């Protein structure tokens, strides 16, 4: 299946999901994965900056904050093609089906093996993250409220 990948670090509550915990258990036992259930914001940013990629294999992501955080830290993102992730990633990530292990492996291998592709993903991710600021969100919501008030007044 190609060259071995870097060790896996899982951050978050993956172990609260019995299916995810069962998948991770042999990797943790063999020393190929580490699970961190809680990390500080500074530690999380350091993990993003040190990773060759951030994986977001969600079936139904409501917003995609982990993908956005990773992109803002200069980390390439491989995300599922479900929920809000395609919109949040805006073409800056590799998108794959959440249940296709082969495609995930191929995407991870491609990012790790191809420094030009990785550099392009980092640049695209930084640009995408810069376009999704809280000020941008607030301006959009403000415009939406003004439009709703105008509609209600007519």
Residue pairs with C-beta under 8 A, 6 or more apart in sequence:
1 105
1 109
2 105
2 109
2 113
3 109
3 112
3 113
5 105
5 108
5 109
5 112
6 51
6 52
6 112
7 31
7 32
7 33
7 34
8 27
8 32
8 33
8 34
9 33
9 34
9 36
9 47
9 51
10 24
10 33
10 34
10 35
10 36
11 36
11 39
11 44
11 47
12 37
12 66
13 37
14 20
14 21
14 24
14 35
15 21
15 24
15 35
15 37
24 33
24 35
27 33
28 34
28 35
36 47
39 47
44 69
45 69
45 73
48 54
48 69
48 70
48 73
48 74
48 75
49 73
49 74
49 75
51 70
51 75
52 76
52 111
52 112
52 118
53 75
53 76
53 77
53 78
53 108
53 111
53 112
53 118
54 66
54 67
54 70
54 75
54 76
54 77
54 78
55 77
55 78
55 79
55 104
55 108
56 64
56 66
56 67
56 70
56 77
56 78
56 79
56 80
56 85
57 79
57 80
57 98
57 104
58 64
58 79
58 80
58 82
58 83
58 85
58 98
59 80
59 82
59 83
59 98
60 82
60 83
61 67
61 79
61 80
61 82
61 83
61 84
61 85
61 88
62 83
62 84
63 84
63 88
64 79
64 83
64 84
64 85
64 87
64 88
64 89
67 77
67 79
67 85
67 88
67 89
67 93
68 88
68 128
68 129
68 132
70 76
70 77
70 125
71 77
71 89
71 92
71 93
71 125
71 126
71 128
71 129
72 125
72 126
72 129
72 130
74 122
74 125
74 126
75 122
75 125
76 93
76 94
76 111
76 118
76 121
76 122
76 125
77 89
77 92
77 93
77 94
77 121
77 125
78 93
78 94
78 95
78 96
78 104
78 107
78 108
78 111
79 85
79 86
79 89
79 93
79 94
79 95
79 96
80 95
80 96
80 97
80 98
81 95
81 96
81 97
81 98
82 98
85 93
85 95
86 95
88 132
89 95
89 128
90 128
90 131
91 124
91 128
92 121
92 124
92 125
92 127
92 128
93 121
93 125
94 107
94 110
94 111
94 121
96 103
96 104
96 107
97 103
110 117
111 117
111 118
111 121
112 118
